[in-house]
Amino acid sequence: MTHRPSLIRLTAIAFALHLACIGGAAMAASPKGPQTTAEEDRIQAERDAQRERIQKQRKEVQEQLTRQEAECYKRFVVDSCLRDARRDARTKDMALRNQEIKLNEAERHEKARERREYIEQNRAEQREKIDAAQDRPAAADEQQQLDQREATRQERASEAQQRAAQQRAREAAHAQEEAQRQAAEPGRVERARMRYEAKQRKAAEKRAKHERDMEDAAKSGKTPAAPLPEPPAPAQ
Protein backbone atom coordinates (compact mmCIF):
# COMPACT_ATOMS: atom_id res chain seq x y z
CA MET A 1 0.00 0.00 0.00
CA THR A 2 2.89 2.35 0.59
CA HIS A 3 3.94 2.21 -3.07
CA ARG A 4 0.52 3.01 -4.59
CA PRO A 5 0.73 6.86 -4.36
CA SER A 6 4.11 6.82 -6.07
CA LEU A 7 2.74 4.74 -8.94
CA ILE A 8 -0.19 7.12 -9.43
CA ARG A 9 2.10 10.13 -9.45
CA LEU A 10 4.42 8.51 -12.00
CA THR A 11 1.48 7.66 -14.23
CA ALA A 12 0.16 11.23 -14.02
CA ILE A 13 3.58 12.68 -14.83
CA ALA A 14 3.98 10.37 -17.85
CA PHE A 15 0.52 11.33 -19.11
CA ALA A 16 1.28 15.05 -18.71
CA LEU A 17 4.56 14.66 -20.61
CA HIS A 18 2.72 12.83 -23.39
CA LEU A 19 0.17 15.62 -23.71
CA ALA A 20 2.95 18.21 -23.75
CA CYS A 21 4.67 16.39 -26.60
CA ILE A 22 1.43 16.23 -28.59
CA GLY A 23 0.75 19.92 -27.95
CA GLY A 24 4.27 20.88 -29.04
CA ALA A 25 3.94 18.87 -32.24
CA ALA A 26 0.59 20.47 -33.00
CA MET A 27 2.00 23.95 -32.46
CA ALA A 28 4.94 23.18 -34.73
CA ALA A 29 2.67 21.86 -37.50
CA SER A 30 -0.13 24.44 -37.22
CA PRO A 31 1.47 27.28 -39.27
CA LYS A 32 1.60 25.08 -42.37
CA GLY A 33 -2.18 24.73 -42.68
CA PRO A 34 -3.10 28.46 -42.70
CA GLN A 35 -0.23 29.21 -45.10
CA THR A 36 -1.39 26.53 -47.50
CA THR A 37 -4.98 27.78 -47.29
CA ALA A 38 -3.89 31.38 -47.87
CA GLU A 39 -1.89 30.35 -50.93
CA GLU A 40 -4.83 28.42 -52.33
CA ASP A 41 -7.11 31.40 -51.73
CA ARG A 42 -4.64 33.70 -53.50
CA ILE A 43 -4.44 31.41 -56.54
CA GLN A 44 -8.22 31.07 -56.68
CA ALA A 45 -8.62 34.85 -56.39
CA GLU A 46 -6.25 35.31 -59.33
CA ARG A 47 -8.24 32.82 -61.40
CA ASP A 48 -11.49 34.57 -60.53
CA ALA A 49 -9.96 37.90 -61.56
CA GLN A 50 -8.86 36.42 -64.88
CA ARG A 51 -12.31 34.98 -65.50
CA GLU A 52 -13.86 38.37 -64.71
CA ARG A 53 -11.47 40.01 -67.17
CA ILE A 54 -12.38 37.45 -69.85
CA GLN A 55 -16.10 38.08 -69.31
CA LYS A 56 -15.50 41.84 -69.57
CA GLN A 57 -13.53 41.44 -72.80
CA ARG A 58 -16.19 39.13 -74.21
CA LYS A 59 -18.81 41.79 -73.49
CA GLU A 60 -16.64 44.39 -75.23
CA VAL A 61 -16.32 42.10 -78.27
CA GLN A 62 -20.10 41.74 -78.40
CA GLU A 63 -20.61 45.50 -78.09
CA GLN A 64 -18.07 46.12 -80.86
CA LEU A 65 -19.85 43.59 -83.07
CA THR A 66 -23.16 45.37 -82.48
CA ARG A 67 -21.60 48.70 -83.48
CA GLN A 68 -20.01 47.18 -86.58
CA GLU A 69 -23.30 45.59 -87.61
CA ALA A 70 -25.03 48.93 -87.23
CA GLU A 71 -22.40 50.48 -89.53
CA CYS A 72 -22.87 47.64 -92.01
CA TYR A 73 -26.58 48.37 -92.29
CA LYS A 74 -25.71 51.92 -93.38
CA ARG A 75 -23.74 50.62 -96.35
CA PHE A 76 -25.07 49.44 -99.66
CA VAL A 77 -23.24 46.09 -99.47
CA VAL A 78 -24.56 44.61 -96.22
CA ASP A 79 -23.87 40.87 -96.31
CA SER A 80 -20.09 40.95 -96.87
CA CYS A 81 -19.70 43.64 -94.21
CA LEU A 82 -21.66 41.54 -91.70
CA ARG A 83 -19.61 38.45 -92.52
CA ASP A 84 -16.33 40.26 -91.89
CA ALA A 85 -17.54 41.75 -88.60
CA ARG A 86 -18.86 38.43 -87.31
CA ARG A 87 -15.76 36.53 -88.37
CA ASP A 88 -13.62 39.00 -86.43
CA ALA A 89 -15.91 38.66 -83.37
CA ARG A 90 -15.73 34.85 -83.53
CA THR A 91 -11.92 34.96 -83.69
CA LYS A 92 -11.73 37.17 -80.61
CA ASP A 93 -14.28 35.08 -78.72
CA MET A 94 -12.36 31.89 -79.54
CA ALA A 95 -9.17 33.40 -78.09
CA LEU A 96 -11.03 34.27 -74.89
CA ARG A 97 -12.54 30.78 -74.77
CA ASN A 98 -9.05 29.23 -75.05
CA GLN A 99 -7.97 31.31 -72.03
CA GLU A 100 -10.97 29.99 -70.08
CA ILE A 101 -10.08 26.41 -71.05
CA LYS A 102 -6.51 26.85 -69.78
CA LEU A 103 -7.80 28.26 -66.49
CA ASN A 104 -10.23 25.38 -66.04
CA GLU A 105 -7.55 22.84 -66.92
CA ALA A 106 -5.14 24.33 -64.38
CA GLU A 107 -7.86 24.26 -61.73
CA ARG A 108 -8.67 20.61 -62.47
CA HIS A 109 -4.99 19.65 -62.17
CA GLU A 110 -4.77 21.49 -58.87
CA LYS A 111 -7.86 19.74 -57.50
CA ALA A 112 -6.44 16.37 -58.57
CA ARG A 113 -3.17 17.20 -56.82
CA GLU A 114 -5.05 18.24 -53.67
CA ARG A 115 -7.01 15.00 -53.80
CA ARG A 116 -3.80 12.94 -54.02
CA GLU A 117 -2.28 14.90 -51.15
CA TYR A 118 -5.45 14.42 -49.12
CA ILE A 119 -5.34 10.65 -49.67
CA GLU A 120 -1.66 10.50 -48.80
CA GLN A 121 -2.28 12.60 -45.70
CA ASN A 122 -5.03 10.23 -44.61
CA ARG A 123 -2.74 7.26 -45.06
CA ALA A 124 0.00 8.95 -43.05
CA GLU A 125 -2.50 9.82 -40.33
CA GLN A 126 -3.72 6.23 -40.22
CA ARG A 127 -0.15 5.02 -39.82
CA GLU A 128 0.42 7.57 -37.06
CA LYS A 129 -2.73 6.45 -35.26
CA ILE A 130 -1.65 2.81 -35.43
CA ASP A 131 1.78 3.66 -34.00
CA ALA A 132 0.36 5.97 -31.33
CA ALA A 133 -2.32 3.47 -30.26
CA GLN A 134 0.35 1.16 -28.88
CA ASP A 135 1.52 3.56 -26.14
CA ARG A 136 -1.28 6.13 -25.83
CA PRO A 137 -2.85 6.02 -22.34
CA ALA A 138 -6.16 7.57 -23.45
CA ALA A 139 -8.09 8.23 -26.67
CA ALA A 140 -9.39 11.71 -25.85
CA ASP A 141 -6.65 13.55 -27.73
CA GLU A 142 -7.00 11.21 -30.71
CA GLN A 143 -10.70 11.91 -30.98
CA GLN A 144 -10.02 15.65 -30.80
CA GLN A 145 -7.54 15.43 -33.66
CA LEU A 146 -9.99 13.37 -35.71
CA ASP A 147 -12.68 15.99 -35.10
CA GLN A 148 -10.32 18.76 -36.19
CA ARG A 149 -9.35 16.92 -39.37
CA GLU A 150 -12.96 16.17 -40.19
CA ALA A 151 -13.86 19.83 -39.69
CA THR A 152 -10.99 20.86 -41.99
CA ARG A 153 -12.08 18.34 -44.61
CA GLN A 154 -15.68 19.56 -44.51
CA GLU A 155 -14.54 23.17 -44.77
CA ARG A 156 -12.42 22.43 -47.84
CA ALA A 157 -15.24 20.42 -49.40
CA SER A 158 -17.60 23.35 -48.84
CA GLU A 159 -15.13 25.77 -50.46
CA ALA A 160 -14.74 23.44 -53.45
CA GLN A 161 -18.53 23.27 -53.86
CA GLN A 162 -18.76 27.06 -53.74
CA ARG A 163 -16.07 27.43 -56.41
CA ALA A 164 -17.84 24.85 -58.59
CA ALA A 165 -21.15 26.69 -58.17
CA GLN A 166 -19.51 29.98 -59.16
CA GLN A 167 -18.04 28.36 -62.27
CA ARG A 168 -21.44 26.91 -63.25
CA ALA A 169 -23.02 30.34 -62.77
CA ARG A 170 -20.42 31.97 -65.00
CA GLU A 171 -20.93 29.35 -67.72
CA ALA A 172 -24.72 29.73 -67.49
CA ALA A 173 -24.42 33.52 -67.86
CA HIS A 174 -22.25 33.12 -70.96
CA ALA A 175 -24.71 30.63 -72.46
CA GLN A 176 -27.59 33.04 -71.79
CA GLU A 177 -25.73 35.90 -73.49
CA GLU A 178 -25.03 33.71 -76.50
CA ALA A 179 -28.67 32.63 -76.69
CA GLN A 180 -29.85 36.24 -76.56
CA ARG A 181 -27.46 37.19 -79.33
CA GLN A 182 -28.64 34.28 -81.49
CA ALA A 183 -32.27 35.19 -80.81
CA ALA A 184 -31.69 38.76 -81.97
CA GLU A 185 -29.97 37.65 -85.19
CA PRO A 186 -33.13 37.13 -87.35
CA GLY A 187 -34.41 40.61 -86.47
CA ARG A 188 -31.20 42.29 -87.57
CA VAL A 189 -31.14 40.40 -90.86
CA GLU A 190 -34.77 41.29 -91.54
CA ARG A 191 -34.12 44.99 -90.87
CA ALA A 192 -31.13 44.90 -93.21
CA ARG A 193 -33.28 43.30 -95.94
CA MET A 194 -35.99 45.94 -95.53
CA ARG A 195 -33.41 48.74 -95.78
CA TYR A 196 -31.95 47.19 -98.91
CA GLU A 197 -35.39 46.88 -100.53
CA ALA A 198 -36.16 50.49 -99.64
CA LYS A 199 -32.93 51.61 -101.36
CA GLN A 200 -33.84 49.55 -104.40
CA ARG A 201 -37.29 51.19 -104.58
CA LYS A 202 -35.76 54.66 -104.34
CA ALA A 203 -33.27 53.81 -107.08
CA ALA A 204 -36.06 52.49 -109.31
CA GLU A 205 -38.14 55.63 -108.75
CA LYS A 206 -35.12 57.81 -109.56
CA ARG A 207 -34.49 55.90 -112.81
CA ALA A 208 -38.13 56.17 -113.80
CA LYS A 209 -38.09 59.94 -113.20
CA HIS A 210 -34.88 60.26 -115.20
CA GLU A 211 -36.40 58.35 -118.11
CA ARG A 212 -39.46 60.61 -118.06
CA ASP A 213 -37.22 63.66 -118.09
CA MET A 214 -35.33 62.22 -121.07
CA GLU A 215 -38.58 61.62 -122.97
CA ASP A 216 -39.79 65.14 -122.22
CA ALA A 217 -36.46 66.56 -123.36
CA ALA A 218 -36.58 64.53 -126.58
CA LYS A 219 -40.08 65.77 -127.34
CA SER A 220 -39.06 69.36 -126.76
CA GLY A 221 -35.91 69.02 -128.90
CA LYS A 222 -33.46 69.39 -126.01
CA THR A 223 -30.42 67.20 -125.58
CA PRO A 224 -31.34 64.44 -123.12
CA ALA A 225 -29.23 63.90 -120.05
CA ALA A 226 -26.93 60.89 -119.82
CA PRO A 227 -28.66 57.76 -118.42
CA LEU A 228 -28.11 56.90 -114.78
CA PRO A 229 -25.67 54.06 -114.08
CA GLU A 230 -27.13 50.78 -112.96
CA PRO A 231 -26.76 50.24 -109.18
CA PRO A 232 -24.30 47.48 -108.30
CA ALA A 233 -25.75 44.16 -107.28
CA PRO A 234 -25.54 43.27 -103.58
CA ALA A 235 -22.64 41.04 -102.60
CA GLN A 236 -23.56 37.42 -101.92
C-alpha positions as CSV (number, residue, x, y, z in Angstrom):
1,M,0.0,0.0,0.0
2,T,2.9,2.3,0.6
3,H,3.9,2.2,-3.1
4,R,0.5,3.0,-4.6
5,P,0.7,6.9,-4.4
6,S,4.1,6.8,-6.1
7,L,2.7,4.7,-8.9
8,I,-0.2,7.1,-9.4
9,R,2.1,10.1,-9.4
10,L,4.4,8.5,-12.0
11,T,1.5,7.7,-14.2
12,A,0.2,11.2,-14.0
13,I,3.6,12.7,-14.8
14,A,4.0,10.4,-17.8
15,F,0.5,11.3,-19.1
16,A,1.3,15.0,-18.7
17,L,4.6,14.7,-20.6
18,H,2.7,12.8,-23.4
19,L,0.2,15.6,-23.7
20,A,3.0,18.2,-23.8
21,C,4.7,16.4,-26.6
22,I,1.4,16.2,-28.6
23,G,0.8,19.9,-28.0
24,G,4.3,20.9,-29.0
25,A,3.9,18.9,-32.2
26,A,0.6,20.5,-33.0
27,M,2.0,24.0,-32.5
28,A,4.9,23.2,-34.7
29,A,2.7,21.9,-37.5
30,S,-0.1,24.4,-37.2
31,P,1.5,27.3,-39.3
32,K,1.6,25.1,-42.4
33,G,-2.2,24.7,-42.7
34,P,-3.1,28.5,-42.7
35,Q,-0.2,29.2,-45.1
36,T,-1.4,26.5,-47.5
37,T,-5.0,27.8,-47.3
38,A,-3.9,31.4,-47.9
39,E,-1.9,30.4,-50.9
40,E,-4.8,28.4,-52.3
41,D,-7.1,31.4,-51.7
42,R,-4.6,33.7,-53.5
43,I,-4.4,31.4,-56.5
44,Q,-8.2,31.1,-56.7
45,A,-8.6,34.9,-56.4
46,E,-6.2,35.3,-59.3
47,R,-8.2,32.8,-61.4
48,D,-11.5,34.6,-60.5
49,A,-10.0,37.9,-61.6
50,Q,-8.9,36.4,-64.9
51,R,-12.3,35.0,-65.5
52,E,-13.9,38.4,-64.7
53,R,-11.5,40.0,-67.2
54,I,-12.4,37.4,-69.8
55,Q,-16.1,38.1,-69.3
56,K,-15.5,41.8,-69.6
57,Q,-13.5,41.4,-72.8
58,R,-16.2,39.1,-74.2
59,K,-18.8,41.8,-73.5
60,E,-16.6,44.4,-75.2
61,V,-16.3,42.1,-78.3
62,Q,-20.1,41.7,-78.4
63,E,-20.6,45.5,-78.1
64,Q,-18.1,46.1,-80.9
65,L,-19.9,43.6,-83.1
66,T,-23.2,45.4,-82.5
67,R,-21.6,48.7,-83.5
68,Q,-20.0,47.2,-86.6
69,E,-23.3,45.6,-87.6
70,A,-25.0,48.9,-87.2
71,E,-22.4,50.5,-89.5
72,C,-22.9,47.6,-92.0
73,Y,-26.6,48.4,-92.3
74,K,-25.7,51.9,-93.4
75,R,-23.7,50.6,-96.3
76,F,-25.1,49.4,-99.7
77,V,-23.2,46.1,-99.5
78,V,-24.6,44.6,-96.2
79,D,-23.9,40.9,-96.3
80,S,-20.1,41.0,-96.9
81,C,-19.7,43.6,-94.2
82,L,-21.7,41.5,-91.7
83,R,-19.6,38.5,-92.5
84,D,-16.3,40.3,-91.9
85,A,-17.5,41.7,-88.6
86,R,-18.9,38.4,-87.3
87,R,-15.8,36.5,-88.4
88,D,-13.6,39.0,-86.4
89,A,-15.9,38.7,-83.4
90,R,-15.7,34.9,-83.5
91,T,-11.9,35.0,-83.7
92,K,-11.7,37.2,-80.6
93,D,-14.3,35.1,-78.7
94,M,-12.4,31.9,-79.5
95,A,-9.2,33.4,-78.1
96,L,-11.0,34.3,-74.9
97,R,-12.5,30.8,-74.8
98,N,-9.0,29.2,-75.0
99,Q,-8.0,31.3,-72.0
100,E,-11.0,30.0,-70.1
101,I,-10.1,26.4,-71.0
102,K,-6.5,26.9,-69.8
103,L,-7.8,28.3,-66.5
104,N,-10.2,25.4,-66.0
105,E,-7.6,22.8,-66.9
106,A,-5.1,24.3,-64.4
107,E,-7.9,24.3,-61.7
108,R,-8.7,20.6,-62.5
109,H,-5.0,19.7,-62.2
110,E,-4.8,21.5,-58.9
111,K,-7.9,19.7,-57.5
112,A,-6.4,16.4,-58.6
113,R,-3.2,17.2,-56.8
114,E,-5.1,18.2,-53.7
115,R,-7.0,15.0,-53.8
116,R,-3.8,12.9,-54.0
117,E,-2.3,14.9,-51.1
118,Y,-5.5,14.4,-49.1
119,I,-5.3,10.6,-49.7
120,E,-1.7,10.5,-48.8
121,Q,-2.3,12.6,-45.7
122,N,-5.0,10.2,-44.6
123,R,-2.7,7.3,-45.1
124,A,0.0,8.9,-43.0
125,E,-2.5,9.8,-40.3
126,Q,-3.7,6.2,-40.2
127,R,-0.2,5.0,-39.8
128,E,0.4,7.6,-37.1
129,K,-2.7,6.4,-35.3
130,I,-1.7,2.8,-35.4
131,D,1.8,3.7,-34.0
132,A,0.4,6.0,-31.3
133,A,-2.3,3.5,-30.3
134,Q,0.3,1.2,-28.9
135,D,1.5,3.6,-26.1
136,R,-1.3,6.1,-25.8
137,P,-2.8,6.0,-22.3
138,A,-6.2,7.6,-23.4
139,A,-8.1,8.2,-26.7
140,A,-9.4,11.7,-25.8
141,D,-6.6,13.6,-27.7
142,E,-7.0,11.2,-30.7
143,Q,-10.7,11.9,-31.0
144,Q,-10.0,15.6,-30.8
145,Q,-7.5,15.4,-33.7
146,L,-10.0,13.4,-35.7
147,D,-12.7,16.0,-35.1
148,Q,-10.3,18.8,-36.2
149,R,-9.3,16.9,-39.4
150,E,-13.0,16.2,-40.2
151,A,-13.9,19.8,-39.7
152,T,-11.0,20.9,-42.0
153,R,-12.1,18.3,-44.6
154,Q,-15.7,19.6,-44.5
155,E,-14.5,23.2,-44.8
156,R,-12.4,22.4,-47.8
157,A,-15.2,20.4,-49.4
158,S,-17.6,23.4,-48.8
159,E,-15.1,25.8,-50.5
160,A,-14.7,23.4,-53.5
161,Q,-18.5,23.3,-53.9
162,Q,-18.8,27.1,-53.7
163,R,-16.1,27.4,-56.4
164,A,-17.8,24.8,-58.6
165,A,-21.2,26.7,-58.2
166,Q,-19.5,30.0,-59.2
167,Q,-18.0,28.4,-62.3
168,R,-21.4,26.9,-63.2
169,A,-23.0,30.3,-62.8
170,R,-20.4,32.0,-65.0
171,E,-20.9,29.4,-67.7
172,A,-24.7,29.7,-67.5
173,A,-24.4,33.5,-67.9
174,H,-22.3,33.1,-71.0
175,A,-24.7,30.6,-72.5
176,Q,-27.6,33.0,-71.8
177,E,-25.7,35.9,-73.5
178,E,-25.0,33.7,-76.5
179,A,-28.7,32.6,-76.7
180,Q,-29.8,36.2,-76.6
181,R,-27.5,37.2,-79.3
182,Q,-28.6,34.3,-81.5
183,A,-32.3,35.2,-80.8
184,A,-31.7,38.8,-82.0
185,E,-30.0,37.6,-85.2
186,P,-33.1,37.1,-87.3
187,G,-34.4,40.6,-86.5
188,R,-31.2,42.3,-87.6
189,V,-31.1,40.4,-90.9
190,E,-34.8,41.3,-91.5
191,R,-34.1,45.0,-90.9
192,A,-31.1,44.9,-93.2
193,R,-33.3,43.3,-95.9
194,M,-36.0,45.9,-95.5
195,R,-33.4,48.7,-95.8
196,Y,-31.9,47.2,-98.9
197,E,-35.4,46.9,-100.5
198,A,-36.2,50.5,-99.6
199,K,-32.9,51.6,-101.4
200,Q,-33.8,49.5,-104.4
201,R,-37.3,51.2,-104.6
202,K,-35.8,54.7,-104.3
203,A,-33.3,53.8,-107.1
204,A,-36.1,52.5,-109.3
205,E,-38.1,55.6,-108.8
206,K,-35.1,57.8,-109.6
207,R,-34.5,55.9,-112.8
208,A,-38.1,56.2,-113.8
209,K,-38.1,59.9,-113.2
210,H,-34.9,60.3,-115.2
211,E,-36.4,58.3,-118.1
212,R,-39.5,60.6,-118.1
213,D,-37.2,63.7,-118.1
214,M,-35.3,62.2,-121.1
215,E,-38.6,61.6,-123.0
216,D,-39.8,65.1,-122.2
217,A,-36.5,66.6,-123.4
218,A,-36.6,64.5,-126.6
219,K,-40.1,65.8,-127.3
220,S,-39.1,69.4,-126.8
221,G,-35.9,69.0,-128.9
222,K,-33.5,69.4,-126.0
223,T,-30.4,67.2,-125.6
224,P,-31.3,64.4,-123.1
225,A,-29.2,63.9,-120.0
226,A,-26.9,60.9,-119.8
227,P,-28.7,57.8,-118.4
228,L,-28.1,56.9,-114.8
229,P,-25.7,54.1,-114.1
230,E,-27.1,50.8,-113.0
231,P,-26.8,50.2,-109.2
232,P,-24.3,47.5,-108.3
233,A,-25.7,44.2,-107.3
234,P,-25.5,43.3,-103.6
235,A,-22.6,41.0,-102.6
236,Q,-23.6,37.4,-101.9
